[in-house]
Every structure is written in structure tokens, then in C-alpha cells.
Amino acid sequence: MVGIYKITNPKGEVYIGYSKNIEKRLTQHKNLQFKGNIKLRESLTKYGGDSHSFEVIEEINISNLDYRDSNSILRKRERYWINSFQSFKTGLNENRGGSGCSSHTEESKRLIGEANSKPKPKDFGKNRKKWQHTKEFKEKVKNAPRCPILVYDLEDNFIIELPNQQRVADYIGVTNTTGIQQVLRKKSNSNGKIPTSVKGYVFLYKNNIYNKHVLPK
């Protein structure tokens, strides 16, 4: 079964997830055969899998969609249900689900505007080149949180969230980000094909700005 599932522990705390094989995924959760999500793992370890209720809250038909589009829809519905149950704020989800890289809040916009409105000193930027190519600066750029990227294995199991393509390249052991970018942006490689993975890993922007399929809430 494909869709969105809900796990509830004895305290009433909720975890929302999605899978293309919900039966298998729930068995993995009960047996602690999954990576990440410390809060859910701690709950299952403390109370035991049999003390949690497991249910499917939305079944989704993805038979007419390709791999990328089906995942995008599942993640959008996951985010919808996480928001509905408030399981990020009060439950067992450690993030808001299949989106991120969101726009600035009104408060952050105000602070940015105030900062930009202040007069700059006459020598503003004069010494930038002196530190721009230092080892510390390069490391800072390398780890800069641009648009976060979610990394999955070929069975659609979430592995890790990384801040940018360079960090992904370092994590999977490749020397450049070309293949990663091709997967993320559906770009053709030199053979005219659009790759779906690199070294057994699949990547998606936390906020998939290239997805055109949106299910109604």
C-alpha cells in the first residue's frame, strides 16, 4: 500500500510518515530497523512497538507518476498531515516533512530591511578579498545552508539532510556535484538521459521548486 501512515505512542504523541510499501515500513519501525528520527526511536524503545498504534490515514495512487513526481506528492501530503496533527511541534516528527527552504518570515524580512537601510562605511568591502579565499572562509561557504537537500537510498528510506550539493558530494564520496545537480534538476547527462540516482543515492530539495504536481488539501 502506498500513502501516509500515523504512529501513536501511549502518551498520544504522533509520528507521521509516508511510504510506497506501508506494510514493510511499519514492520521496520516496530523492529527498529530504520535510520534517523531519534524521537520515534526513543519512543519505540521505551514503550515497545506493540504499545504503539499503527494506521494508514491516506492511501495515494501513484501508478501514473514517475519516481520523482510520486515522491514529491507523497512528501507534500506528508507535510499536510504533519501540520494537521501538529506532530512536529508536539509529536514525534523531527521536521515539518517534505518541504523546507521556506520564505522569510515577516520578522526576518523586517530585520533584513533594517540592516540594509543602514549607511555603509566608506571602506565597506575594501578588505573582503583578504579573507575571502582563506581556508576558514572556504569551509564556511562549503557548509553554508543554501537549499537543504534530502538524501534517500534506492528503497526510498531517508538517510540524512545536508545543507548543499557540496556537502552531499562529500557524503557520498564524489569529487564534483554535476551528477547530484542532474538528479535534483532533472538535467540530461552526456548520454542524453536524466539520471535518477548517484552511487545508489537519490536526492531531493527539501522544498522541491521544480515539482509541478500538487494534490489539493
C-alpha positions as a Markdown table, in Angstrom:
| # | Residue | x | y | z |
|---|---|---|---|---|
| 1 | Met | 0.0 | 0.0 | 0.0 |
| 2 | Val | 1.2 | 3.5 | -0.9 |
| 3 | Gly | 0.4 | 6.5 | 1.2 |
| 4 | Ile | 0.6 | 8.3 | 4.6 |
| 5 | Tyr | 0.7 | 6.5 | 7.9 |
| 6 | Lys | 0.4 | 7.5 | 11.5 |
| 7 | Ile | 2.1 | 6.0 | 14.6 |
| 8 | Thr | 0.7 | 7.0 | 18.0 |
| 9 | Asn | 2.5 | 6.2 | 21.3 |
| 10 | Pro | 0.9 | 5.6 | 24.7 |
| 11 | Lys | 1.2 | 9.3 | 25.6 |
| 12 | Gly | -0.7 | 10.2 | 22.5 |
| 13 | Glu | 2.3 | 11.6 | 20.7 |
| 14 | Val | 2.0 | 11.2 | 16.9 |
| 15 | Tyr | 4.5 | 10.4 | 14.2 |
| 16 | Ile | 3.5 | 10.9 | 10.5 |
| 17 | Gly | 5.4 | 9.2 | 7.7 |
| 18 | Tyr | 4.9 | 8.1 | 4.1 |
| 19 | Ser | 6.0 | 5.0 | 2.2 |
| 20 | Lys | 5.4 | 3.2 | -1.1 |
| 21 | Asn | 5.2 | 0.0 | 1.0 |
| 22 | Ile | 3.5 | 0.9 | 4.2 |
| 23 | Glu | 3.2 | -2.7 | 5.5 |
| 24 | Lys | 7.0 | -3.1 | 5.2 |
| 25 | Arg | 7.7 | 0.3 | 6.7 |
| 26 | Leu | 5.6 | -0.3 | 9.7 |
| 27 | Thr | 7.3 | -3.6 | 10.4 |
| 28 | Gln | 10.7 | -1.8 | 10.1 |
| 29 | His | 9.5 | 0.7 | 12.6 |
| 30 | Lys | 8.3 | -1.9 | 15.1 |
| 31 | Asn | 11.6 | -3.8 | 14.8 |
| 32 | Leu | 13.7 | -0.5 | 15.0 |
| 33 | Gln | 15.1 | -1.2 | 11.5 |
| 34 | Phe | 15.3 | 2.4 | 10.4 |
| 35 | Lys | 17.7 | 5.3 | 10.4 |
| 36 | Gly | 17.2 | 8.7 | 11.9 |
| 37 | Asn | 14.3 | 10.2 | 13.9 |
| 38 | Ile | 15.6 | 9.9 | 17.4 |
| 39 | Lys | 12.3 | 10.9 | 19.0 |
| 40 | Leu | 10.4 | 8.0 | 17.3 |
| 41 | Arg | 13.2 | 5.5 | 18.1 |
| 42 | Glu | 13.3 | 6.6 | 21.7 |
| 43 | Ser | 9.5 | 6.2 | 22.0 |
| 44 | Leu | 9.5 | 2.7 | 20.4 |
| 45 | Thr | 12.4 | 1.6 | 22.6 |
| 46 | Lys | 10.8 | 2.9 | 25.8 |
| 47 | Tyr | 7.3 | 1.6 | 25.2 |
| 48 | Gly | 7.8 | -1.2 | 22.7 |
| 49 | Gly | 6.4 | -1.5 | 19.2 |
| 50 | Asp | 3.2 | -3.3 | 20.4 |
| 51 | Ser | 2.3 | -0.4 | 22.6 |
| 52 | His | 2.1 | 2.0 | 19.6 |
| 53 | Ser | -0.9 | 2.1 | 17.3 |
| 54 | Phe | -0.1 | 2.0 | 13.5 |
| 55 | Glu | -2.7 | 3.2 | 11.0 |
| 56 | Val | -2.9 | 4.3 | 7.4 |
| 57 | Ile | -4.5 | 7.8 | 7.2 |
| 58 | Glu | -4.3 | 8.4 | 3.4 |
| 59 | Glu | -3.8 | 5.9 | 0.5 |
| 60 | Ile | -2.4 | 7.6 | -2.6 |
| 61 | Asn | -2.5 | 6.3 | -6.2 |
| 62 | Ile | 0.9 | 6.9 | -7.9 |
| 63 | Ser | 0.6 | 4.4 | -10.7 |
| 64 | Asn | 0.6 | 7.1 | -13.4 |
| 65 | Leu | 3.5 | 9.1 | -12.0 |
| 66 | Asp | 7.3 | 8.6 | -12.4 |
| 67 | Tyr | 9.6 | 8.1 | -9.5 |
| 68 | Arg | 10.4 | 11.7 | -8.8 |
| 69 | Asp | 6.8 | 13.1 | -9.1 |
| 70 | Ser | 5.4 | 10.3 | -7.0 |
| 71 | Asn | 7.9 | 11.1 | -4.2 |
| 72 | Ser | 7.1 | 14.8 | -4.5 |
| 73 | Ile | 3.3 | 14.2 | -4.0 |
| 74 | Leu | 3.9 | 11.8 | -1.1 |
| 75 | Arg | 6.1 | 14.4 | 0.6 |
| 76 | Lys | 3.6 | 17.2 | 0.1 |
| 77 | Arg | 0.8 | 15.0 | 1.7 |
| 78 | Glu | 3.2 | 14.1 | 4.5 |
| 79 | Arg | 3.7 | 17.8 | 5.2 |
| 80 | Tyr | 0.0 | 18.4 | 5.2 |
| 81 | Trp | -0.7 | 15.7 | 7.7 |
| 82 | Ile | 2.2 | 16.7 | 10.0 |
| 83 | Asn | 0.7 | 20.1 | 10.0 |
| 84 | Ser | -2.8 | 18.8 | 10.7 |
| 85 | Phe | -1.7 | 16.7 | 13.7 |
| 86 | Gln | 1.0 | 19.3 | 14.8 |
| 87 | Ser | 3.3 | 16.3 | 15.2 |
| 88 | Phe | 6.4 | 18.5 | 14.6 |
| 89 | Lys | 5.6 | 20.8 | 17.4 |
| 90 | Thr | 4.0 | 18.4 | 19.9 |
| 91 | Gly | 4.7 | 14.9 | 18.5 |
| 92 | Leu | 7.4 | 12.7 | 17.3 |
| 93 | Asn | 8.3 | 14.2 | 13.9 |
| 94 | Glu | 11.7 | 16.0 | 13.9 |
| 95 | Asn | 10.9 | 18.2 | 11.0 |
| 96 | Arg | 7.9 | 19.6 | 9.1 |
| 97 | Gly | 8.1 | 16.9 | 6.4 |
| 98 | Gly | 8.6 | 17.1 | 2.7 |
| 99 | Ser | 9.4 | 20.8 | 2.3 |
| 100 | Gly | 11.8 | 23.4 | 3.6 |
| 101 | Cys | 13.9 | 26.2 | 2.3 |
| 102 | Ser | 10.8 | 28.3 | 3.1 |
| 103 | Ser | 10.4 | 32.0 | 2.6 |
| 104 | His | 11.4 | 34.6 | 5.2 |
| 105 | Thr | 9.0 | 35.4 | 8.0 |
| 106 | Glu | 7.7 | 38.9 | 8.3 |
| 107 | Glu | 10.0 | 39.4 | 11.3 |
| 108 | Ser | 13.1 | 38.3 | 9.3 |
| 109 | Lys | 12.1 | 40.5 | 6.4 |
| 110 | Arg | 11.9 | 43.4 | 8.8 |
| 111 | Leu | 15.3 | 42.8 | 10.3 |
| 112 | Ile | 16.9 | 42.4 | 6.8 |
| 113 | Gly | 15.3 | 45.6 | 5.7 |
| 114 | Glu | 16.6 | 47.5 | 8.7 |
| 115 | Ala | 20.1 | 46.1 | 8.2 |
| 116 | Asn | 20.1 | 47.1 | 4.5 |
| 117 | Ser | 18.8 | 50.6 | 5.2 |
| 118 | Lys | 21.7 | 51.5 | 7.5 |
| 119 | Pro | 24.5 | 53.5 | 5.8 |
| 120 | Lys | 27.6 | 51.6 | 4.9 |
| 121 | Pro | 31.1 | 52.8 | 5.9 |
| 122 | Lys | 33.2 | 54.3 | 3.2 |
| 123 | Asp | 35.7 | 51.4 | 3.2 |
| 124 | Phe | 32.8 | 48.8 | 3.1 |
| 125 | Gly | 34.1 | 45.7 | 1.2 |
| 126 | Lys | 37.6 | 47.0 | 0.9 |
| 127 | Asn | 39.2 | 44.2 | 2.8 |
| 128 | Arg | 36.9 | 41.4 | 1.6 |
| 129 | Lys | 39.5 | 39.8 | -0.7 |
| 130 | Lys | 41.9 | 39.4 | 2.2 |
| 131 | Trp | 39.6 | 36.9 | 3.9 |
| 132 | Gln | 37.5 | 35.6 | 1.0 |
| 133 | His | 39.9 | 32.8 | 0.0 |
| 134 | Thr | 41.2 | 31.7 | 3.4 |
| 135 | Lys | 40.7 | 28.1 | 4.4 |
| 136 | Glu | 38.2 | 29.2 | 7.1 |
| 137 | Phe | 36.1 | 31.2 | 4.6 |
| 138 | Lys | 36.1 | 28.3 | 2.1 |
| 139 | Glu | 35.0 | 25.9 | 4.8 |
| 140 | Lys | 32.2 | 28.3 | 5.8 |
| 141 | Val | 31.0 | 28.5 | 2.2 |
| 142 | Lys | 31.2 | 24.8 | 1.8 |
| 143 | Asn | 28.9 | 24.3 | 4.8 |
| 144 | Ala | 26.6 | 27.2 | 4.0 |
| 145 | Pro | 22.9 | 26.2 | 4.3 |
| 146 | Arg | 21.6 | 27.2 | 0.9 |
| 147 | Cys | 18.6 | 25.0 | -0.1 |
| 148 | Pro | 18.7 | 21.8 | 2.1 |
| 149 | Ile | 18.9 | 18.5 | 0.3 |
| 150 | Leu | 17.3 | 15.3 | 1.5 |
| 151 | Val | 19.3 | 12.1 | 0.8 |
| 152 | Tyr | 17.5 | 8.7 | 0.3 |
| 153 | Asp | 18.5 | 5.2 | -0.6 |
| 154 | Leu | 17.0 | 3.4 | -3.6 |
| 155 | Glu | 14.3 | 2.0 | -1.4 |
| 156 | Asp | 13.2 | 5.5 | -0.5 |
| 157 | Asn | 14.5 | 5.3 | 3.0 |
| 158 | Phe | 15.5 | 8.7 | 4.4 |
| 159 | Ile | 19.2 | 8.8 | 5.3 |
| 160 | Ile | 20.3 | 12.4 | 6.0 |
| 161 | Glu | 19.6 | 16.1 | 5.4 |
| 162 | Leu | 22.5 | 18.1 | 4.2 |
| 163 | Pro | 22.8 | 21.9 | 3.6 |
| 164 | Asn | 24.0 | 22.0 | 0.0 |
| 165 | Gln | 25.3 | 20.0 | -3.0 |
| 166 | Gln | 28.9 | 20.1 | -2.0 |
| 167 | Arg | 28.2 | 18.5 | 1.4 |
| 168 | Val | 26.2 | 15.8 | -0.4 |
| 169 | Ala | 29.1 | 15.2 | -2.8 |
| 170 | Asp | 31.4 | 14.8 | 0.3 |
| 171 | Tyr | 29.0 | 12.5 | 2.0 |
| 172 | Ile | 28.6 | 10.0 | -1.0 |
| 173 | Gly | 32.2 | 10.3 | -2.0 |
| 174 | Val | 32.2 | 12.0 | -5.3 |
| 175 | Thr | 34.6 | 14.8 | -6.4 |
| 176 | Asn | 32.0 | 17.1 | -8.0 |
| 177 | Thr | 28.3 | 17.9 | -7.9 |
| 178 | Thr | 27.4 | 17.5 | -11.5 |
| 179 | Gly | 25.6 | 14.2 | -11.1 |
| 180 | Ile | 23.8 | 15.4 | -8.0 |
| 181 | Gln | 22.6 | 18.5 | -9.8 |
| 182 | Gln | 21.4 | 16.5 | -12.7 |
| 183 | Val | 19.3 | 14.3 | -10.4 |
| 184 | Leu | 18.0 | 17.3 | -8.4 |
| 185 | Arg | 17.0 | 19.4 | -11.5 |
| 186 | Lys | 16.2 | 16.6 | -14.0 |
| 187 | Lys | 19.0 | 17.6 | -16.2 |
| 188 | Ser | 20.2 | 15.3 | -19.0 |
| 189 | Asn | 23.7 | 13.9 | -18.8 |
| 190 | Ser | 26.2 | 13.5 | -21.8 |
| 191 | Asn | 24.2 | 10.4 | -22.9 |
| 192 | Gly | 21.0 | 12.4 | -23.2 |
| 193 | Lys | 19.5 | 10.6 | -20.2 |
| 194 | Ile | 18.2 | 12.1 | -17.0 |
| 195 | Pro | 19.8 | 10.2 | -14.1 |
| 196 | Thr | 17.7 | 9.3 | -11.1 |
| 197 | Ser | 20.5 | 8.4 | -8.6 |
| 198 | Val | 24.2 | 8.7 | -8.0 |
| 199 | Lys | 26.1 | 5.8 | -6.4 |
| 200 | Gly | 22.9 | 4.3 | -5.0 |
| 201 | Tyr | 21.6 | 7.6 | -3.6 |
| 202 | Val | 18.5 | 9.7 | -4.5 |
| 203 | Phe | 18.3 | 13.4 | -3.8 |
| 204 | Leu | 15.5 | 15.9 | -3.5 |
| 205 | Tyr | 15.5 | 19.6 | -2.5 |
| 206 | Lys | 13.7 | 19.9 | 0.8 |
| 207 | Asn | 11.5 | 22.4 | -1.0 |
| 208 | Asn | 11.1 | 20.9 | -4.5 |
| 209 | Ile | 10.7 | 24.1 | -6.5 |
| 210 | Tyr | 10.7 | 22.0 | -9.7 |
| 211 | Asn | 7.7 | 19.9 | -8.9 |
| 212 | Lys | 4.5 | 20.8 | -10.8 |
| 213 | His | 2.2 | 18.2 | -9.3 |
| 214 | Val | 0.3 | 19.4 | -6.2 |
| 215 | Leu | -2.6 | 17.5 | -4.6 |
| 216 | Pro | -5.4 | 19.5 | -3.2 |
| 217 | Lys | -5.6 | 19.6 | 0.6 |
